[in-house]
């Protein structure tokens, strides 16, 4: 296969802030694989939290150019690159190419059955309680809001949001920003405020203690969950896992993670980095069996790709083949 790889910058509607910092654009890496006159596309978002940069991810992909020309398969790719953004872009490009080459949809190739539309969370960026309350008021019509949190002031933030959106279901994401003391102080209060899920309250490597602590609100592993090998240790610490294709290294491993997690009794959330519809489309396949869906990345962009995913409010519809799959 012939390989094309590019860095693309997609401006956001407004700055997006989490506990680790802010961004004003999504810097993605896009991949196109071409053979027999057919092209397949994939996209990833290199993430500094996992030691990735645009340059390092592009270098990982470029290093496989010769292998791709020599006929490397999607199955062989799983052994050539570790789980992460680079493998994700290539893996999803392989799937897209296979769909177009075979004339079968991604639903047929993965045995997923007829797809249905999904209800996605909409994320409110970390900010002051007053600004988060205003954002909540503007989005109070949405059925599910996800709040980015960070520290001891989070109860004030969630209280303000609850006042701004009294009927909306709320989930929160601390992005490893708490310690055990903050968790114990805030978890019960969050339950009283009607929060239905807490993502990654403690840092990776410090979350084993969650197995010994009360869970007044179900907990979801995000940064602690990457590929299938990371799942067993999460049982007892978390009730949910958040599957993101940039962590699993593509759709191939994401489907394995979902199946293994279900066998272990873990519930499924499917999330995303802030990126275009080309990143979201493969995740829609995994999300068909998810209890919580957070695939709002394109809604946070100033503009999306042509043929992007269709959203009707917070309802997300399956991708068309013109986009992917």
Beta strands, then each sheet from edge to edge (+ up, - down):
strand 1: 2-18
strand 2: 21-35
strand 3: 38-44
strand 4: 118-119
strand 5: 122-124
strand 6: 144-148
strand 7: 169-173
strand 8: 195-199
strand 9: 219-221
strand 10: 240-243
strand 11: 267-270
strand 12: 292-293
strand 13: 311-312
strand 14: 315-316
sheet 1: 1+ 2- 3+
sheet 2: 4+ 14- 13+
sheet 3: 5+ 6+ 7+ 8+ 9+ 10+ 11+ 12+
end
